[in-house]
Amino acid sequence: MKKLLTGCFICVFLVSGCSILPEKEKKNPVAPKAAVQKAKEVPVVETETVKVPPPQPVPVVKEPEKIKKADLYSENNELSLSTIALIASLDDSMRAKINNYIKNSTVYYVEEKNGSVCMIVSNADEEKFQRHGIEFVEISNAGVKKVSQLVNTSDENDENDVWEFDEETKLPLRHVNYDSDGEVDYAEFWNYSADNPVKYELKDSEGKTISIKKEIQDNDSNMRIEHLIYDSEGNTKLNISANYEGPDITRFTYYNSEEPADGVIIMSKYDAGQKVEETVYSSDYKVKNVYESSYQDGKRAKIKIFDNERKELEEILSE
């Protein structure tokens, strides 16, 4: 009986195993060789790459530059080009105040500082007795203020003053001012000889030179005018000078030992009597700006402004 059961069990197992094996084959079918060969023969189609052009830059539309026009003072060859350019940037009220000085005197230098316009002006004709004839003027919206002159002396003639005049010209030769104790406070001296370059000299109570004006004649047409102020040690405190070739100012110098940063040197070039170029230096001889002027029909038509690397900054046309 046991043998019979064992045989039956083996038969059942074999039958079951035969039914399982085909299932595994279905899950992992093996591709026939013919199918594999056919798959290899199918051609591979390459996909074409579509090139997209880069985006074109959008053109920048520049606003038209505003042309700057101003009075270029074509008839005034003494006026520096840098001064003309600065005046062109001011409002009508400020320009009118400066123009009053330009009409009646020589404006050597103009500088915008702390919201005001500071000018160095020569107005010797307004002095009763000519000394230096130099004024420092400050112009603002509040009005015009004469800051100082190079010397502060008096034209009065009282018990404290002794004057000596030339009998023919009636021009002063010597003036001594005394203090309340009868001691010399200061003394002034004038000279009108072409052979003596010192035209005016001011000395203190100790006889030291406080200020001096010189006119150094190089030849018949070239001249250098110097205004020098000294401190108590005899050092140059202030220097204002101008070199002339005929009526043309070829060099202007302003030096102030108390404010050296305010100093300036202006060199000008002329062509047939017309100012064509101007270079402005700081007191330590570094180029600040260069100005060029061009002319049309004998009148100043244009001024170009350049920086210290000769890069154009601005252009001003005659109005």
Buried (B, 14 or more C-beta within 10 A) or exposed (E): EEEEEEEEEEEEEEEEEEEEEEEEEEEEEEEEEEEEEEEEEEEEEEEEEEEEEEEEEEEEEEEEEEEBEBBBBBEBBBBBBBBBBBBBEBEEEBBEBBBEBBEEBBBBBBBEEEEBBBBBBBBBEEEEBBBBBBBBBBBBEEEBEEEEBBBEBEEEEEEBBEBEBEEEEEEBBEBBBBEEEEEBBBBBBBBEEEEEBBBBBBBBEEEEBBBBBBBEEEEEEBBBBBBBBBEEEEEEBBBBBBBBBEEBBBBBBBBBBEEEEBBBBBBBEBEEEBBBBBBBBBBEEEBBBBBBBEBEEEEBBBBBBBEBEEEEEBEBEBE
